[in-house]
Amino acid sequence: MANPATPRHGLARALSKRGVCSRTQAAEWIRAGRVSVDGRIVRDPEFPTIAGRHRIALDGRSLDDAPERRVILLNKPRGLVTTARDERGRDTVYRCFDGAGLPWLAPVGRLDKASEGLLLFTNDPAWAARVTDPETGPDKRYHVQIDALPDDALLAALNAGIDDEGETLRAKTATILRTGERTAWLEIVLDEGRNRQIRRMLSVLGIDVLRLVRVAIGPLELGDLAKGVWRELNSDEIGSLA
């Protein structure tokens, strides 16, 4: 008998946690009769399963063995949403993988539609959780173009913390990269990843973001990878992040 403290997961979630597919795709496969639990076809995506106790198979192939970890770095173009399927019909980041023959890979964190730059994908949910952990995960570095000329007061405010409707948002560091006549580029490093954090901080200060590019996660840099192009990380790069 299972320990009452042993976590149970719905069948669709169990498949997605194994890096096989998204939860939505898993639900479709389950309803189509492609998934079995302990040798019996199950068509309920919420069927409760316990890791290590139930044998799950897809099209008769056991999923007990974890797939080889894959991690992809994409230079996300502006205008794509970070989701597998958008209910409003907008183009998603998965368009960049068309025809590549990759296995199911989930985004590691997100970049909003208007943001660009380094975005990771993996089939290893546990590794992804370590990378995105706000306490122990690596810092994220951004280059941000703003519609103002920054001064020491602006940088101090970003570093000290800004209240946005009761939530305190702060940068780990904020520095000036370069300035023009009316705009400037900042480098902002975050050690946590709250929703639209940089845009929200600057908006409170009355500043609009013109471009936002994530250029690094920990020691991993975007480099000169072209927009919309991806590459696979090697084992050393993967290990350096989590």
Disulfide bonds with the S-S distance in Angstrom:
none
